Amino acid sequence: MQISISNSIDCDELIAPTCIHKLTMSIEDIKQQVVIIVILGGLQFLFINFVHSEPAILNPDFTIQRIFVGDFEPSSMTILGPDDLLVLDRDEGKVYRIKNGIESGPLLDVNVATDGYRGLLGAAASTDNSGSTKLFLYFTEARTSDGDDSSKNSVEPLGNRLYRYDLVNNKLINSKLLLDLPALPGPRHAGGVVAIGPDNNIYLTIGDLDGTFRYKQYETKSQNYQDGSTPDGRSGILVVDQDGKPAANQTLGNSFPLNLYYAYGIRNSFGIDWDPLTGYLWDSENGPDFGDELNLVLPGFNSGWAAIQGYWKPNTEKKGPVNLELNNLETFGGRGKYRAPDFVWLYPVAPSAIKFLDSEKYGSEYENDLLVGDANYGNIYYFNLDDRRMNLELSGKLSDKIANNTEEMNNVIFAKGFGKVADIEIDPDRYLYVLSNHKDSTAIYRIIPR
């Protein structure tokens, strides 16, 4: 028996890449195709679940829900409302909305440079009393198209830029350039965190842009080169108001761009957050092959790079001797002040997002603890703070403020198995969300009490 199909048909991408306008097949052919579809569909399901093997939370009172899977590489997310968030596709420059686990968009598609750590890097949303939402977006802007800085005829990016957009009818419109920052030499250490502080200002992390130990013209005073060039926006935590103007409290100086700096001497950072009890800012910082850090960041904070990372003097990318003689740091006329790190990893974990667990949902044991994700091991760690909340409360093998190996961190693991922890956020209902990156794909998880 033969069945003739003469009308045009749409091809299933699982079976054929091109459209077939006339198709004749037997019942046996149809059976074979059905079997193929079932097998391929099953393989696709198994692939998704293999790539996103479920993470684990160590406290049995909590459970982890996977609410979204996507086939792009994420950088960060920002919360709009309960179970409603925006997530960034780093290499394609696209912004997607995930509401109740359903993807829509892209709401925006911008041209991004993609070499190294460049891309669509950070976002923060702000909604006013009238219900109007603005999105602050930080990315390495490409000259012509995505990835044109890493193509055969590569061109330099326009810069690392902070834009503001209006969210209207599920689209991001009315772009306004707020900050135009350097991107050279690159391609690493562009930072990327964008966050709205308790003062309603916009805070942004940016690293040294690979300028340290490589090119004299990119070695600035903000990297603690006392004879270096004037800071140009690299190697610090910058702050502006929501119109892109320097904040009222200008920590290091009144001239541009020194008046943007809240902190400096930072090699690279993927995490900042404010203690809900004190309002103090904390950050995570990435060392080279050693010296990843957690820091309390007071105004004018100098993290010490490139004179010190962790407790050691860098020998380019390698660990040099312990450096406790810090007379060669830039202070900007006494306005900047070095403070030793609150915690250091001797081995590289690549700390990423940090978040204070400002929620009663998880009990007093964890409430207001500092959560820290990492990109190398896929863990989320938790740290208590002391009574003054200016230091981490550490004990046992961590009492020296140094993790010498992975075993020493076992007692402070909150959850594990996330691949790379890209971001951690809390929604208005006070539930915890984790953005994970594994094998160039995306998963978003919600952690809830049982």
ZIRADA-V253698 format. One record per residue. N is the residue number from 0. SS is DSSP state (alpha for helix, beta for strand, coil for the rest). PSI is psi in degrees with one decimal (none if undefined). D_LAST is the distance of its C-alpha to the last C-alpha in whole Angstrom. Layout:
BEGIN
N:SS:PSI:D_LAST / N:SS:PSI:D_LAST
END
This chain:
BEGIN
0:coil:134.7:57 / 1:beta:144.4:56 / 2:beta:122.7:54 / 3:beta:130.4:55 / 4:beta:111.4:53 / 5:coil:-15.9:55 / 6:coil:155.3:53 / 7:coil:144.2:51 / 8:coil:154.1:48 / 9:coil:136.2:45 / 10:coil:140.5:44 / 11:coil:126.2:40 / 12:coil:-21.0:40 / 13:coil:-21.2:38 / 14:coil:-47.8:42 / 15:coil:143.0:45 / 16:coil:-17.6:45 / 17:coil:159.4:48 / 18:coil:141.8:49 / 19:coil:126.1:51 / 20:coil:-23.7:53 / 21:coil:125.3:55 / 22:beta:130.0:53 / 23:beta:126.1:54 / 24:beta:153.9:52 / 25:beta:169.5:53 / 26:alpha:-39.7:50 / 27:alpha:-38.9:50 / 28:alpha:-43.8:49 / 29:alpha:-43.4:46 / 30:alpha:-42.7:45 / 31:alpha:-41.7:45 / 32:alpha:-39.3:43 / 33:alpha:-43.0:40 / 34:alpha:-43.3:40 / 35:alpha:-44.6:40 / 36:alpha:-45.2:37 / 37:alpha:-44.2:35 / 38:alpha:-47.7:35 / 39:alpha:-39.0:35 / 40:alpha:-40.7:32 / 41:alpha:-41.3:30 / 42:alpha:-40.6:31 / 43:alpha:-42.6:30 / 44:alpha:-44.4:27 / 45:alpha:-36.7:27 / 46:alpha:-46.4:28 / 47:alpha:-42.9:25 / 48:alpha:-27.4:23 / 49:alpha:-45.7:25 / 50:alpha:-39.2:25 / 51:coil:56.5:22 / 52:coil:141.4:20 / 53:coil:131.9:17 / 54:coil:171.5:16 / 55:beta:142.4:14 / 56:beta:136.8:12 / 57:coil:-24.3:13 / 58:coil:119.4:10 / 59:coil:-9.7:8 / 60:coil:-8.2:6 / 61:beta:158.6:5 / 62:beta:158.3:6 / 63:beta:128.3:9 / 64:beta:128.8:11 / 65:beta:118.6:15 / 66:beta:-10.9:16 / 67:beta:142.7:20 / 68:beta:132.9:22 / 69:beta:158.1:26 / 70:coil:43.9:29 / 71:coil:166.8:30 / 72:coil:117.2:30 / 73:beta:161.7:28 / 74:beta:-46.7:29 / 75:beta:176.0:27 / 76:beta:164.0:25 / 77:beta:142.5:25 / 78:beta:132.5:23 / 79:beta:-35.8:25 / 80:beta:-172.9:22 / 81:coil:123.3:18 / 82:coil:38.7:18 / 83:beta:114.9:21 / 84:beta:163.8:23 / 85:beta:139.4:26 / 86:beta:144.8:26 / 87:beta:133.5:30 / 88:beta:107.2:31 / 89:coil:-45.5:33 / 90:coil:-20.8:36 / 91:coil:-7.9:37 / 92:coil:29.2:37 / 93:beta:146.9:34 / 94:beta:122.5:32 / 95:beta:151.5:29 / 96:beta:132.6:27 / 97:beta:109.1:23 / 98:beta:122.8:22 / 99:coil:35.8:19 / 100:coil:-0.4:20 / 101:beta:129.3:23 / 102:beta:138.0:26 / 103:beta:156.6:29 / 104:beta:-167.9:32 / 105:beta:144.7:34 / 106:beta:-21.8:34 / 107:beta:146.3:36 / 108:beta:112.4:38 / 109:coil:157.3:40 / 110:coil:122.4:42 / 111:beta:140.9:41 / 112:coil:145.6:43 / 113:coil:-0.7:41 / 114:coil:139.7:42 / 115:coil:-127.3:40 / 116:coil:11.7:38 / 117:coil:166.0:39 / 118:coil:-162.8:37 / 119:beta:109.7:35 / 120:beta:-42.3:33 / 121:beta:152.8:32 / 122:beta:148.0:31 / 123:beta:134.3:30 / 124:beta:144.9:30 / 125:beta:126.6:31 / 126:beta:126.9:31 / 127:coil:-177.5:34 / 128:coil:-22.5:34 / 129:coil:-4.8:36 / 130:coil:1.1:33 / 131:coil:134.2:35 / 132:beta:132.8:33 / 133:beta:144.1:34 / 134:beta:130.7:33 / 135:beta:121.6:35 / 136:beta:129.6:35 / 137:beta:126.4:37 / 138:beta:159.3:38 / 139:beta:108.5:41 / 140:beta:126.7:43 / 141:coil:157.2:46 / 142:coil:-40.7:49 / 143:coil:-45.4:49 / 144:coil:167.4:46 / 145:coil:129.8:43 / 146:coil:12.9:44 / 147:coil:-9.7:47 / 148:coil:-9.9:47 / 149:coil:13.4:47 / 150:coil:179.0:49 / 151:coil:-43.6:52 / 152:coil:67.1:54 / 153:coil:148.3:52 / 154:coil:152.0:52 / 155:coil:144.6:50 / 156:coil:160.8:48 / 157:coil:-32.7:48 / 158:beta:171.9:46 / 159:beta:119.7:43 / 160:beta:144.4:42 / 161:beta:121.7:40 / 162:beta:157.2:40 / 163:beta:138.3:39 / 164:beta:156.5:38 / 165:beta:134.3:37 / 166:beta:109.4:35 / 167:beta:124.1:36 / 168:coil:44.0:36 / 169:coil:28.4:33 / 170:beta:150.6:36 / 171:beta:116.4:37 / 172:beta:177.0:40 / 173:beta:55.7:43 / 174:beta:140.4:42 / 175:beta:124.3:44 / 176:beta:122.6:44 / 177:beta:-39.5:43 / 178:beta:134.6:44 / 179:beta:102.4:46 / 180:beta:160.4:45 / 181:coil:159.7:47 / 182:coil:-4.7:46 / 183:coil:151.9:48 / 184:coil:-28.2:49 / 185:coil:-172.5:45 / 186:coil:8.7:44 / 187:coil:173.9:41 / 188:coil:45.4:39 / 189:coil:1.5:39 / 190:coil:-135.1:36 / 191:coil:-8.7:34 / 192:coil:131.9:31 / 193:beta:129.3:32 / 194:beta:150.0:30 / 195:beta:121.3:31 / 196:coil:174.2:32 / 197:coil:-22.7:31 / 198:coil:6.2:35 / 199:coil:8.8:34 / 200:coil:164.9:36 / 201:beta:123.8:36 / 202:beta:140.4:35 / 203:beta:133.4:36 / 204:beta:138.0:36 / 205:beta:134.7:39 / 206:coil:-163.4:40 / 207:coil:2.3:43 / 208:coil:31.1:44 / 209:coil:21.6:45 / 210:coil:-8.7:48 / 211:coil:137.9:48 / 212:coil:14.1:51 / 213:coil:-50.4:52 / 214:coil:125.9:54 / 215:alpha:-38.1:56 / 216:alpha:-14.2:56 / 217:alpha:11.3:52 / 218:coil:104.1:52 / 219:beta:171.1:51 / 220:alpha:-26.3:51 / 221:alpha:-10.4:47 / 222:alpha:16.9:47 / 223:coil:29.4:49 / 224:coil:102.5:52 / 225:coil:-27.9:55 / 226:coil:17.6:57 / 227:coil:179.3:55 / 228:beta:168.7:55 / 229:coil:138.9:54 / 230:coil:141.5:50 / 231:coil:13.6:49 / 232:coil:-9.8:46 / 233:coil:162.6:44 / 234:coil:57.9:42 / 235:beta:-177.8:41 / 236:beta:119.0:38 / 237:beta:154.4:40 / 238:beta:133.8:39 / 239:beta:164.3:41 / 240:coil:-178.9:40 / 241:coil:-1.0:39 / 242:coil:4.0:43 / 243:coil:9.0:43 / 244:coil:150.2:45 / 245:beta:141.7:45 / 246:coil:159.2:43 / 247:coil:-40.3:45 / 248:coil:98.0:45 / 249:coil:107.2:46 / 250:coil:-50.1:45 / 251:coil:-17.5:48 / 252:coil:172.7:51 / 253:coil:-12.4:52 / 254:coil:150.3:53 / 255:coil:138.8:51 / 256:coil:11.6:49 / 257:alpha:-27.6:49 / 258:alpha:-0.5:48 / 259:alpha:-18.1:44 / 260:beta:127.4:43 / 261:beta:-32.4:41 / 262:beta:163.3:40 / 263:beta:-177.8:42 / 264:coil:35.8:43 / 265:coil:121.5:40 / 266:coil:-49.8:40 / 267:coil:151.2:37 / 268:coil:137.4:34 / 269:coil:15.2:30 / 270:beta:126.4:28 / 271:beta:148.8:29 / 272:beta:161.9:27 / 273:beta:135.8:28 / 274:coil:120.8:26 / 275:coil:-17.7:25 / 276:coil:-30.0:27 / 277:coil:-21.3:30 / 278:coil:2.6:31 / 279:coil:143.4:32 / 280:beta:139.7:31 / 281:beta:156.9:30 / 282:beta:162.8:31 / 283:beta:146.3:30 / 284:beta:146.7:33 / 285:coil:121.5:35 / 286:coil:-175.5:37 / 287:coil:-103.0:40 / 288:coil:11.6:39 / 289:coil:165.6:38 / 290:coil:29.1:37 / 291:beta:146.4:34 / 292:beta:157.1:33 / 293:beta:136.6:31 / 294:beta:142.3:33 / 295:beta:126.6:33 / 296:beta:96.5:35 / 297:coil:161.0:38 / 298:coil:130.6:40 / 299:coil:9.2:43 / 300:beta:130.1:41 / 301:beta:114.8:43 / 302:coil:-12.4:40 / 303:coil:-19.1:44 / 304:coil:133.4:44 / 305:coil:17.1:46 / 306:coil:-26.9:48 / 307:coil:142.7:45 / 308:beta:122.8:41 / 309:coil:-117.1:39 / 310:coil:13.2:42 / 311:beta:150.4:44 / 312:beta:122.5:47 / 313:beta:137.2:46 / 314:beta:82.2:49 / 315:coil:-112.9:48 / 316:coil:-1.3:45 / 317:beta:160.4:45 / 318:beta:124.3:44 / 319:beta:-157.3:48 / 320:beta:161.6:48 / 321:beta:134.6:47 / 322:coil:101.0:48 / 323:coil:-1.7:48 / 324:coil:100.2:51 / 325:coil:49.1:50 / 326:coil:-6.3:53 / 327:coil:20.4:53 / 328:coil:147.3:50 / 329:coil:132.2:51 / 330:coil:-6.2:50 / 331:coil:54.3:52 / 332:coil:29.0:54 / 333:coil:-1.5:52 / 334:coil:-25.0:49 / 335:coil:146.9:47 / 336:beta:127.4:45 / 337:beta:141.8:44 / 338:coil:131.0:41 / 339:coil:150.5:40 / 340:coil:151.7:36 / 341:coil:-21.5:33 / 342:beta:145.1:32 / 343:beta:139.2:34 / 344:beta:127.6:33 / 345:coil:-34.3:36 / 346:coil:155.8:35 / 347:coil:118.5:34 / 348:coil:-13.9:30 / 349:coil:65.7:31 / 350:beta:140.0:28 / 351:beta:-114.4:27 / 352:beta:146.9:25 / 353:beta:151.1:24 / 354:beta:127.6:22 / 355:beta:131.2:21 / 356:coil:75.0:17 / 357:coil:72.4:19 / 358:coil:141.6:15 / 359:coil:-4.4:14 / 360:coil:-25.0:10 / 361:coil:10.7:10 / 362:coil:165.2:12 / 363:coil:-22.2:16 / 364:coil:-32.8:16 / 365:coil:-12.5:15 / 366:coil:128.5:17 / 367:coil:12.1:20 / 368:coil:160.2:20 / 369:beta:119.4:22 / 370:beta:138.3:20 / 371:beta:122.2:22 / 372:beta:161.5:22 / 373:beta:158.1:25 / 374:coil:-18.3:27 / 375:coil:-30.8:29 / 376:coil:-11.4:26 / 377:coil:24.4:23 / 378:coil:156.9:21 / 379:beta:123.2:19 / 380:beta:158.4:20 / 381:beta:141.9:20 / 382:beta:131.2:22 / 383:coil:154.5:23 / 384:beta:156.3:26 / 385:coil:179.5:29 / 386:coil:-34.0:30 / 387:coil:-12.9:32 / 388:coil:37.5:30 / 389:coil:1.7:32 / 390:coil:155.2:31 / 391:beta:144.9:29 / 392:coil:100.8:28 / 393:coil:148.2:29 / 394:coil:172.4:29 / 395:alpha:-135.4:31 / 396:alpha:-10.6:32 / 397:alpha:0.9:31 / 398:coil:-18.5:33 / 399:coil:4.4:36 / 400:coil:16.4:33 / 401:beta:128.5:34 / 402:beta:112.6:32 / 403:coil:-21.7:34 / 404:coil:173.6:32 / 405:alpha:-33.4:29 / 406:alpha:-33.8:28 / 407:alpha:-16.3:29 / 408:alpha:-5.0:26 / 409:alpha:-35.9:23 / 410:alpha:-7.1:22 / 411:alpha:18.6:21 / 412:beta:124.2:19 / 413:beta:-43.8:16 / 414:beta:160.0:15 / 415:beta:168.6:18 / 416:coil:27.4:19 / 417:coil:4.8:20 / 418:coil:-107.1:24 / 419:beta:125.5:25 / 420:beta:109.9:23 / 421:beta:-35.4:25 / 422:beta:155.9:23 / 423:beta:128.4:20 / 424:beta:163.8:19 / 425:beta:130.3:17 / 426:coil:174.3:18 / 427:coil:-22.2:19 / 428:coil:3.1:16 / 429:coil:28.0:15 / 430:coil:150.7:12 / 431:beta:131.6:13 / 432:beta:142.1:15 / 433:beta:127.4:17 / 434:beta:124.3:21 / 435:beta:145.1:22 / 436:beta:124.4:25 / 437:beta:122.9:26 / 438:coil:47.5:30 / 439:coil:28.3:31 / 440:beta:171.7:28 / 441:beta:141.9:25 / 442:beta:142.8:21 / 443:beta:131.1:19 / 444:beta:149.7:15 / 445:beta:131.2:12 / 446:beta:124.6:9 / 447:beta:157.0:6 / 448:beta:149.6:4 / 449:coil:none:0
END
